[in-house]
């Protein structure tokens, strides 16, 4: 069984395209993932378990999360967050414009729903979180402790460009690019999909001997209004929601928007940063709609809202 096989559900999108939901109940757990506040585990297709040193076939299983919504009278109720859908949608949107991104599939494991994300570390490479690499620079404050403030001191575009100066693009994708130029693509993607969680554990550098490369983008669950229940989206202004997307995981001036931050990063590149913005701006709404139509677990209200958010952020990125 590989990442595109298994036991898909029978749901089919309006355009006839099906995004499978993979049953990974029989995939053995290899290790728990220590990073992050939520329980996650690395799993592997059964036929790959005995292959020594094979990390390329490890997948991180993330069960669907719950959120808390306050309701009238001061009470609260739990609702299902849509982080798994957001990750799957962002994967497809990134592919549309060629931004290197980890492979994502929707999944089921025993009695839970969620998603699987392929390991971004190819065989024979070593993974180093940006938090570890940035710790080499004076003034950077690690976010590895219990307290993780929204304002991340030292997680700046200048420091990121400095540590990526001698790095190439991810192995197998944009390999001839400078790493910082590719990282600007990550920020353009974040601005497009309203991802507010690009902290220093959500991107990484790979090493193989003396060779250093940026890892493909990963962990996009805090995108596309994933933390809002469907009923809160119906009647909400998508354009206003898009404009509220602000930088919260970097050292940046207060209320800096994701779009402003992406534009700033573009101005610091060798010129290739503009290419990402033009690719995103050129995506057809029908292509976006086709991705959303093929997505199981996606309500009509959420689909309508997300299309308008993505169109608004495309418009804002063009400016």
BALOBA-1460 file (C-alpha; in Angstrom, 3 decimals):
// residues 319
<rec num="1" residu="x" x="0.000" y="0.000" z="0.000"/>
<rec num="2" residu="x" x="1.360" y="3.473" z="-0.822"/>
<rec num="3" residu="x" x="0.122" y="6.961" z="-0.105"/>
<rec num="4" residu="x" x="-2.374" y="6.977" z="-2.929"/>
<rec num="5" residu="x" x="-3.889" y="3.590" z="-2.287"/>
<rec num="6" residu="x" x="-5.793" y="2.077" z="0.581"/>
<rec num="7" residu="x" x="-9.517" y="2.248" z="1.307"/>
<rec num="8" residu="x" x="-10.869" y="5.489" z="-0.167"/>
<rec num="9" residu="x" x="-14.335" y="6.639" z="0.640"/>
<rec num="10" residu="x" x="-16.900" y="6.875" z="-2.174"/>
<rec num="11" residu="x" x="-17.215" y="10.664" z="-2.124"/>
<rec num="12" residu="x" x="-16.661" y="12.318" z="-5.512"/>
<rec num="13" residu="x" x="-16.354" y="16.012" z="-6.320"/>
<rec num="14" residu="x" x="-18.516" y="17.972" z="-8.736"/>
<rec num="15" residu="x" x="-15.804" y="17.756" z="-11.392"/>
<rec num="16" residu="x" x="-15.534" y="13.987" z="-11.040"/>
<rec num="17" residu="x" x="-12.204" y="14.115" z="-9.182"/>
<rec num="18" residu="x" x="-11.927" y="12.124" z="-5.981"/>
<rec num="19" residu="x" x="-9.524" y="12.904" z="-3.183"/>
<rec num="20" residu="x" x="-9.073" y="9.642" z="-1.351"/>
<rec num="21" residu="x" x="-9.315" y="9.151" z="2.370"/>
<rec num="22" residu="x" x="-6.631" y="6.596" z="3.179"/>
<rec num="23" residu="x" x="-7.297" y="3.947" z="5.804"/>
<rec num="24" residu="x" x="-4.013" y="3.730" z="7.744"/>
<rec num="25" residu="x" x="-5.338" y="1.642" z="10.624"/>
<rec num="26" residu="x" x="-2.914" y="-1.179" z="9.781"/>
<rec num="27" residu="x" x="0.144" y="1.038" z="9.371"/>
<rec num="28" residu="x" x="2.526" y="0.390" z="12.287"/>
<rec num="29" residu="x" x="3.474" y="3.310" z="14.521"/>
<rec num="30" residu="x" x="7.226" y="3.949" z="14.377"/>
<rec num="31" residu="x" x="7.609" y="6.846" z="16.826"/>
<rec num="32" residu="x" x="5.743" y="9.664" z="18.497"/>
<rec num="33" residu="x" x="6.353" y="13.221" z="17.312"/>
<rec num="34" residu="x" x="7.624" y="15.247" z="20.303"/>
<rec num="35" residu="x" x="7.137" y="18.705" z="18.800"/>
<rec num="36" residu="x" x="3.808" y="20.473" z="19.099"/>
<rec num="37" residu="x" x="1.056" y="20.572" z="21.678"/>
<rec num="38" residu="x" x="-1.084" y="17.837" z="20.096"/>
<rec num="39" residu="x" x="-0.444" y="14.097" z="19.985"/>
<rec num="40" residu="x" x="0.941" y="12.879" z="16.649"/>
<rec num="41" residu="x" x="2.718" y="9.729" z="15.550"/>
<rec num="42" residu="x" x="4.986" y="8.649" z="12.732"/>
<rec num="43" residu="x" x="3.606" y="5.663" z="10.860"/>
<rec num="44" residu="x" x="4.798" y="3.595" z="7.919"/>
<rec num="45" residu="x" x="3.166" y="1.399" z="5.250"/>
<rec num="46" residu="x" x="3.505" y="-2.219" z="6.419"/>
<rec num="47" residu="x" x="5.660" y="-3.310" z="3.481"/>
<rec num="48" residu="x" x="8.261" y="-0.587" z="4.240"/>
<rec num="49" residu="x" x="8.732" y="-1.284" z="7.966"/>
<rec num="50" residu="x" x="11.655" y="-3.659" z="7.509"/>
<rec num="51" residu="x" x="13.568" y="-1.348" z="5.144"/>
<rec num="52" residu="x" x="16.441" y="-0.003" z="7.238"/>
<rec num="53" residu="x" x="17.084" y="3.735" z="7.049"/>
<rec num="54" residu="x" x="14.046" y="4.392" z="4.865"/>
<rec num="55" residu="x" x="12.679" y="7.686" z="6.169"/>
<rec num="56" residu="x" x="11.103" y="8.775" z="2.895"/>
<rec num="57" residu="x" x="8.154" y="6.466" z="3.524"/>
<rec num="58" residu="x" x="7.428" y="7.721" z="7.036"/>
<rec num="59" residu="x" x="4.201" y="9.677" z="7.358"/>
<rec num="60" residu="x" x="3.065" y="11.819" z="10.275"/>
<rec num="61" residu="x" x="-0.503" y="11.017" z="11.290"/>
<rec num="62" residu="x" x="-2.402" y="13.936" z="12.812"/>
<rec num="63" residu="x" x="-5.907" y="13.216" z="14.131"/>
<rec num="64" residu="x" x="-8.552" y="15.882" z="13.700"/>
<rec num="65" residu="x" x="-8.491" y="18.501" z="16.453"/>
<rec num="66" residu="x" x="-11.309" y="19.955" z="18.522"/>
<rec num="67" residu="x" x="-11.932" y="23.611" z="19.242"/>
<rec num="68" residu="x" x="-14.067" y="25.439" z="21.785"/>
<rec num="69" residu="x" x="-16.766" y="27.877" z="20.725"/>
<rec num="70" residu="x" x="-18.441" y="30.255" z="23.145"/>
<rec num="71" residu="x" x="-22.206" y="30.482" z="22.808"/>
<rec num="72" residu="x" x="-24.898" y="32.670" z="24.307"/>
<rec num="73" residu="x" x="-25.304" y="32.529" z="28.063"/>
<rec num="74" residu="x" x="-21.593" y="32.057" z="28.688"/>
<rec num="75" residu="x" x="-21.545" y="28.341" z="27.947"/>
<rec num="76" residu="x" x="-19.211" y="26.599" z="25.533"/>
<rec num="77" residu="x" x="-19.361" y="23.776" z="23.084"/>
<rec num="78" residu="x" x="-16.771" y="21.690" z="21.318"/>
<rec num="79" residu="x" x="-16.513" y="21.571" z="17.537"/>
<rec num="80" residu="x" x="-14.345" y="19.735" z="15.021"/>
<rec num="81" residu="x" x="-11.542" y="21.878" z="13.634"/>
<rec num="82" residu="x" x="-10.684" y="21.575" z="9.934"/>
<rec num="83" residu="x" x="-6.876" y="21.532" z="10.144"/>
<rec num="84" residu="x" x="-6.728" y="18.287" z="8.159"/>
<rec num="85" residu="x" x="-8.749" y="19.770" z="5.303"/>
<rec num="86" residu="x" x="-6.656" y="22.932" z="5.369"/>
<rec num="87" residu="x" x="-3.440" y="20.906" z="5.060"/>
<rec num="88" residu="x" x="-4.816" y="18.903" z="2.134"/>
<rec num="89" residu="x" x="-6.092" y="21.996" z="0.303"/>
<rec num="90" residu="x" x="-2.861" y="23.934" z="0.811"/>
<rec num="91" residu="x" x="-0.899" y="20.977" z="-0.557"/>
<rec num="92" residu="x" x="-2.875" y="21.146" z="-3.807"/>
<rec num="93" residu="x" x="-2.710" y="24.947" z="-4.041"/>
<rec num="94" residu="x" x="1.071" y="24.867" z="-3.579"/>
<rec num="95" residu="x" x="1.364" y="22.281" z="-6.330"/>
<rec num="96" residu="x" x="-0.568" y="24.566" z="-8.674"/>
<rec num="97" residu="x" x="2.163" y="27.181" z="-8.444"/>
<rec num="98" residu="x" x="5.188" y="24.908" z="-7.969"/>
<rec num="99" residu="x" x="5.990" y="25.724" z="-4.344"/>
<rec num="100" residu="x" x="7.814" y="22.720" z="-2.819"/>
<rec num="101" residu="x" x="5.487" y="21.249" z="-0.218"/>
<rec num="102" residu="x" x="5.161" y="17.975" z="1.638"/>
<rec num="103" residu="x" x="2.712" y="15.414" z="0.301"/>
<rec num="104" residu="x" x="-0.550" y="15.290" z="2.276"/>
<rec num="105" residu="x" x="-3.474" y="12.865" z="2.223"/>
<rec num="106" residu="x" x="-6.662" y="12.719" z="4.234"/>
<rec num="107" residu="x" x="-6.717" y="9.616" z="6.404"/>
<rec num="108" residu="x" x="-8.595" y="7.457" z="8.882"/>
<rec num="109" residu="x" x="-6.925" y="5.506" z="11.684"/>
<rec num="110" residu="x" x="-9.030" y="3.033" z="13.641"/>
<rec num="111" residu="x" x="-11.846" y="5.284" z="14.901"/>
<rec num="112" residu="x" x="-10.377" y="8.726" z="14.173"/>
<rec num="113" residu="x" x="-10.313" y="11.030" z="11.165"/>
<rec num="114" residu="x" x="-7.275" y="13.105" z="10.273"/>
<rec num="115" residu="x" x="-4.482" y="13.382" z="7.748"/>
<rec num="116" residu="x" x="-1.020" y="12.051" z="6.953"/>
<rec num="117" residu="x" x="1.952" y="14.163" z="5.929"/>
<rec num="118" residu="x" x="4.999" y="12.620" z="4.271"/>
<rec num="119" residu="x" x="8.374" y="13.102" z="5.924"/>
<rec num="120" residu="x" x="10.208" y="16.017" z="4.268"/>
<rec num="121" residu="x" x="13.621" y="14.471" z="5.024"/>
<rec num="122" residu="x" x="14.924" y="12.342" z="2.125"/>
<rec num="123" residu="x" x="17.091" y="9.336" z="2.857"/>
<rec num="124" residu="x" x="20.721" y="10.224" z="3.686"/>
<rec num="125" residu="x" x="19.807" y="13.771" z="4.776"/>
<rec num="126" residu="x" x="19.636" y="15.229" z="8.277"/>
<rec num="127" residu="x" x="16.744" y="17.446" z="9.438"/>
<rec num="128" residu="x" x="17.379" y="20.587" z="11.485"/>
<rec num="129" residu="x" x="14.496" y="22.781" z="12.533"/>
<rec num="130" residu="x" x="14.893" y="26.491" z="11.841"/>
<rec num="131" residu="x" x="14.833" y="26.999" z="15.607"/>
<rec num="132" residu="x" x="18.054" y="25.000" z="15.924"/>
<rec num="133" residu="x" x="19.758" y="26.722" z="12.995"/>
<rec num="134" residu="x" x="18.722" y="30.219" z="14.055"/>
<rec num="135" residu="x" x="20.074" y="29.557" z="17.544"/>
<rec num="136" residu="x" x="23.535" y="30.033" z="16.030"/>
<rec num="137" residu="x" x="22.790" y="33.755" z="15.682"/>
<rec num="138" residu="x" x="23.163" y="36.231" z="18.568"/>
<rec num="139" residu="x" x="19.906" y="37.669" z="19.865"/>
<rec num="140" residu="x" x="17.672" y="34.837" z="18.670"/>
<rec num="141" residu="x" x="15.326" y="33.498" z="21.346"/>
<rec num="142" residu="x" x="14.437" y="29.837" z="20.933"/>
<rec num="143" residu="x" x="10.769" y="28.856" z="20.951"/>
<rec num="144" residu="x" x="11.522" y="25.389" z="22.299"/>
<rec num="145" residu="x" x="10.444" y="26.147" z="25.868"/>
<rec num="146" residu="x" x="7.085" y="25.956" z="27.551"/>
<rec num="147" residu="x" x="6.309" y="29.629" z="26.935"/>
<rec num="148" residu="x" x="5.993" y="30.510" z="23.269"/>
<rec num="149" residu="x" x="5.148" y="34.188" z="22.884"/>
<rec num="150" residu="x" x="3.473" y="35.383" z="19.701"/>
<rec num="151" residu="x" x="6.310" y="37.868" z="19.077"/>
<rec num="152" residu="x" x="9.306" y="35.643" z="18.223"/>
<rec num="153" residu="x" x="12.479" y="37.606" z="18.920"/>
<rec num="154" residu="x" x="15.143" y="37.004" z="16.291"/>
<rec num="155" residu="x" x="12.797" y="35.220" z="13.874"/>
<rec num="156" residu="x" x="13.290" y="37.967" z="11.296"/>
<rec num="157" residu="x" x="13.639" y="38.068" z="7.532"/>
<rec num="158" residu="x" x="17.178" y="39.390" z="7.904"/>
<rec num="159" residu="x" x="18.231" y="36.483" z="10.131"/>
<rec num="160" residu="x" x="16.488" y="33.952" z="7.920"/>
<rec num="161" residu="x" x="18.221" y="35.277" z="4.828"/>
<rec num="162" residu="x" x="21.547" y="35.114" z="6.686"/>
<rec num="163" residu="x" x="21.250" y="31.447" z="7.702"/>
<rec num="164" residu="x" x="19.994" y="30.467" z="4.228"/>
<rec num="165" residu="x" x="22.749" y="32.309" z="2.356"/>
<rec num="166" residu="x" x="24.686" y="29.144" z="1.522"/>
<rec num="167" residu="x" x="21.627" y="26.902" z="1.132"/>
<rec num="168" residu="x" x="19.962" y="25.668" z="-2.025"/>
<rec num="169" residu="x" x="16.344" y="24.919" z="-2.689"/>
<rec num="170" residu="x" x="14.713" y="21.672" z="-1.529"/>
<rec num="171" residu="x" x="16.091" y="18.418" z="-3.002"/>
<rec num="172" residu="x" x="14.222" y="17.500" z="-6.156"/>
<rec num="173" residu="x" x="12.238" y="20.752" z="-6.406"/>
<rec num="174" residu="x" x="13.591" y="24.239" z="-7.067"/>
<rec num="175" residu="x" x="16.998" y="22.712" z="-6.470"/>
<rec num="176" residu="x" x="18.721" y="25.379" z="-8.567"/>
<rec num="177" residu="x" x="17.110" y="28.230" z="-6.613"/>
<rec num="178" residu="x" x="18.636" y="30.064" z="-3.697"/>
<rec num="179" residu="x" x="16.978" y="28.866" z="-0.489"/>
<rec num="180" residu="x" x="15.800" y="32.312" z="0.593"/>
<rec num="181" residu="x" x="14.084" y="32.847" z="-2.758"/>
<rec num="182" residu="x" x="12.164" y="29.606" z="-2.156"/>
<rec num="183" residu="x" x="11.374" y="30.618" z="1.421"/>
<rec num="184" residu="x" x="9.768" y="33.778" z="0.035"/>
<rec num="185" residu="x" x="7.480" y="31.415" z="-1.873"/>
<rec num="186" residu="x" x="6.509" y="29.864" z="1.472"/>
<rec num="187" residu="x" x="5.565" y="33.331" z="2.754"/>
<rec num="188" residu="x" x="3.604" y="34.096" z="-0.420"/>
<rec num="189" residu="x" x="1.727" y="30.826" z="0.106"/>
<rec num="190" residu="x" x="1.069" y="31.759" z="3.745"/>
<rec num="191" residu="x" x="-0.355" y="35.125" z="2.669"/>
<rec num="192" residu="x" x="-2.567" y="33.458" z="0.068"/>
<rec num="193" residu="x" x="-4.028" y="30.828" z="2.415"/>
<rec num="194" residu="x" x="-3.991" y="32.957" z="5.604"/>
<rec num="195" residu="x" x="-1.506" y="30.721" z="7.421"/>
<rec num="196" residu="x" x="-0.570" y="32.420" z="10.696"/>
<rec num="197" residu="x" x="1.658" y="29.675" z="12.126"/>
<rec num="198" residu="x" x="4.991" y="29.831" z="10.250"/>
<rec num="199" residu="x" x="7.080" y="29.622" z="13.429"/>
<rec num="200" residu="x" x="10.645" y="28.303" z="13.567"/>
<rec num="201" residu="x" x="9.554" y="24.696" z="14.101"/>
<rec num="202" residu="x" x="7.378" y="24.859" z="10.973"/>
<rec num="203" residu="x" x="10.226" y="25.108" z="8.488"/>
<rec num="204" residu="x" x="13.637" y="23.489" z="8.389"/>
<rec num="205" residu="x" x="17.055" y="23.051" z="6.814"/>
<rec num="206" residu="x" x="18.429" y="19.740" z="5.494"/>
<rec num="207" residu="x" x="22.096" y="18.718" z="5.575"/>
<rec num="208" residu="x" x="24.042" y="16.007" z="3.758"/>
<rec num="209" residu="x" x="27.744" y="16.315" z="4.386"/>
<rec num="210" residu="x" x="28.680" y="19.887" z="3.475"/>
<rec num="211" residu="x" x="25.511" y="20.407" z="1.403"/>
<rec num="212" residu="x" x="22.671" y="22.395" z="2.930"/>
<rec num="213" residu="x" x="19.183" y="22.842" z="1.492"/>
<rec num="214" residu="x" x="15.840" y="24.239" z="2.569"/>
<rec num="215" residu="x" x="13.260" y="21.545" z="3.370"/>
<rec num="216" residu="x" x="9.938" y="21.543" z="1.548"/>
<rec num="217" residu="x" x="7.161" y="23.490" z="3.250"/>
<rec num="218" residu="x" x="5.087" y="21.607" z="5.837"/>
<rec num="219" residu="x" x="2.477" y="21.998" z="8.587"/>
<rec num="220" residu="x" x="-0.218" y="24.280" z="7.163"/>
<rec num="221" residu="x" x="-3.052" y="23.328" z="9.489"/>
<rec num="222" residu="x" x="-3.563" y="26.872" z="10.799"/>
<rec num="223" residu="x" x="-4.735" y="28.089" z="7.391"/>
<rec num="224" residu="x" x="-8.009" y="28.744" z="5.601"/>
<rec num="225" residu="x" x="-10.116" y="29.489" z="8.701"/>
<rec num="226" residu="x" x="-9.507" y="25.948" z="9.986"/>
<rec num="227" residu="x" x="-10.200" y="27.040" z="13.567"/>
<rec num="228" residu="x" x="-13.680" y="28.419" z="12.896"/>
<rec num="229" residu="x" x="-16.851" y="26.296" z="12.857"/>
<rec num="230" residu="x" x="-18.943" y="26.311" z="9.708"/>
<rec num="231" residu="x" x="-21.786" y="28.307" z="11.254"/>
<rec num="232" residu="x" x="-19.396" y="31.184" z="11.987"/>
<rec num="233" residu="x" x="-18.415" y="31.431" z="8.324"/>
<rec num="234" residu="x" x="-21.918" y="31.820" z="6.952"/>
<rec num="235" residu="x" x="-22.563" y="35.554" z="6.745"/>
<rec num="236" residu="x" x="-18.984" y="36.566" z="7.624"/>
<rec num="237" residu="x" x="-17.212" y="38.919" z="5.193"/>
<rec num="238" residu="x" x="-14.402" y="36.925" z="3.506"/>
<rec num="239" residu="x" x="-12.548" y="40.088" z="2.448"/>
<rec num="240" residu="x" x="-12.522" y="41.393" z="6.013"/>
<rec num="241" residu="x" x="-11.321" y="37.992" z="7.247"/>
<rec num="242" residu="x" x="-8.483" y="38.040" z="4.700"/>
<rec num="243" residu="x" x="-7.352" y="41.487" z="5.819"/>
<rec num="244" residu="x" x="-7.161" y="40.275" z="9.439"/>
<rec num="245" residu="x" x="-4.436" y="37.784" z="8.557"/>
<rec num="246" residu="x" x="-1.469" y="39.153" z="10.493"/>
<rec num="247" residu="x" x="2.065" y="37.996" z="11.279"/>
<rec num="248" residu="x" x="2.179" y="36.319" z="14.703"/>
<rec num="249" residu="x" x="5.220" y="34.028" z="14.595"/>
<rec num="250" residu="x" x="7.963" y="36.470" z="13.568"/>
<rec num="251" residu="x" x="9.626" y="39.501" z="15.051"/>
<rec num="252" residu="x" x="7.772" y="42.169" z="13.087"/>
<rec num="253" residu="x" x="5.967" y="45.464" z="13.752"/>
<rec num="254" residu="x" x="2.553" y="44.995" z="15.404"/>
<rec num="255" residu="x" x="-0.357" y="44.330" z="13.051"/>
<rec num="256" residu="x" x="1.883" y="43.569" z="10.084"/>
<rec num="257" residu="x" x="-0.291" y="41.664" z="7.627"/>
<rec num="258" residu="x" x="0.780" y="38.423" z="6.004"/>
<rec num="259" residu="x" x="0.588" y="40.146" z="2.614"/>
<rec num="260" residu="x" x="2.770" y="43.059" z="3.748"/>
<rec num="261" residu="x" x="5.304" y="40.616" z="5.184"/>
<rec num="262" residu="x" x="5.400" y="38.626" z="1.935"/>
<rec num="263" residu="x" x="5.923" y="41.817" z="-0.075"/>
<rec num="264" residu="x" x="8.764" y="42.828" z="2.244"/>
<rec num="265" residu="x" x="10.401" y="39.423" z="1.819"/>
<rec num="266" residu="x" x="10.065" y="39.676" z="-1.963"/>
<rec num="267" residu="x" x="11.980" y="42.969" z="-1.934"/>
<rec num="268" residu="x" x="14.909" y="41.161" z="-0.274"/>
<rec num="269" residu="x" x="15.317" y="38.450" z="-2.942"/>
<rec num="270" residu="x" x="17.474" y="38.262" z="-6.042"/>
<rec num="271" residu="x" x="14.334" y="39.011" z="-8.044"/>
<rec num="272" residu="x" x="12.787" y="35.558" z="-8.146"/>
<rec num="273" residu="x" x="10.400" y="36.338" z="-5.299"/>
<rec num="274" residu="x" x="8.204" y="38.203" z="-7.758"/>
<rec num="275" residu="x" x="7.781" y="34.981" z="-9.731"/>
<rec num="276" residu="x" x="5.895" y="33.345" z="-6.842"/>
<rec num="277" residu="x" x="3.552" y="36.312" z="-6.549"/>
<rec num="278" residu="x" x="2.838" y="36.264" z="-10.279"/>
<rec num="279" residu="x" x="2.179" y="32.529" z="-10.251"/>
<rec num="280" residu="x" x="-0.301" y="32.855" z="-7.380"/>
<rec num="281" residu="x" x="-1.991" y="35.851" z="-8.987"/>
<rec num="282" residu="x" x="-2.410" y="33.871" z="-12.184"/>
<rec num="283" residu="x" x="-4.264" y="30.902" z="-10.681"/>
<rec num="284" residu="x" x="-7.730" y="30.562" z="-12.192"/>
<rec num="285" residu="x" x="-10.730" y="30.521" z="-9.855"/>
<rec num="286" residu="x" x="-11.968" y="27.406" z="-11.659"/>
<rec num="287" residu="x" x="-8.804" y="25.566" z="-10.622"/>
<rec num="288" residu="x" x="-9.350" y="26.623" z="-7.015"/>
<rec num="289" residu="x" x="-12.983" y="25.571" z="-7.203"/>
<rec num="290" residu="x" x="-12.001" y="22.205" z="-8.642"/>
<rec num="291" residu="x" x="-9.722" y="21.498" z="-5.666"/>
<rec num="292" residu="x" x="-12.413" y="22.441" z="-3.178"/>
<rec num="293" residu="x" x="-15.117" y="20.504" z="-5.036"/>
<rec num="294" residu="x" x="-13.013" y="17.349" z="-4.782"/>
<rec num="295" residu="x" x="-12.543" y="17.684" z="-1.032"/>
<rec num="296" residu="x" x="-14.581" y="15.423" z="1.263"/>
<rec num="297" residu="x" x="-15.739" y="16.797" z="4.645"/>
<rec num="298" residu="x" x="-16.027" y="20.309" z="3.171"/>
<rec num="299" residu="x" x="-19.360" y="22.087" z="3.661"/>
<rec num="300" residu="x" x="-20.959" y="24.333" z="1.046"/>
<rec num="301" residu="x" x="-20.605" y="27.336" z="3.364"/>
<rec num="302" residu="x" x="-16.884" y="26.695" z="3.915"/>
<rec num="303" residu="x" x="-16.248" y="26.153" z="0.213"/>
<rec num="304" residu="x" x="-17.910" y="29.440" z="-0.684"/>
<rec num="305" residu="x" x="-16.039" y="31.303" z="2.043"/>
<rec num="306" residu="x" x="-12.625" y="29.884" z="1.129"/>
<rec num="307" residu="x" x="-12.940" y="30.708" z="-2.560"/>
<rec num="308" residu="x" x="-13.626" y="34.334" z="-1.718"/>
<rec num="309" residu="x" x="-10.766" y="34.485" z="0.813"/>
<rec num="310" residu="x" x="-8.321" y="33.035" z="-1.709"/>
<rec num="311" residu="x" x="-9.492" y="35.440" z="-4.429"/>
<rec num="312" residu="x" x="-9.171" y="38.406" z="-2.077"/>
<rec num="313" residu="x" x="-5.649" y="37.442" z="-1.072"/>
<rec num="314" residu="x" x="-4.700" y="36.958" z="-4.714"/>
<rec num="315" residu="x" x="-5.881" y="40.495" z="-5.380"/>
<rec num="316" residu="x" x="-3.971" y="41.881" z="-2.389"/>
<rec num="317" residu="x" x="-0.765" y="40.089" z="-3.400"/>
<rec num="318" residu="x" x="-0.947" y="41.652" z="-6.887"/>
<rec num="319" residu="x" x="-0.768" y="45.175" z="-5.471"/>
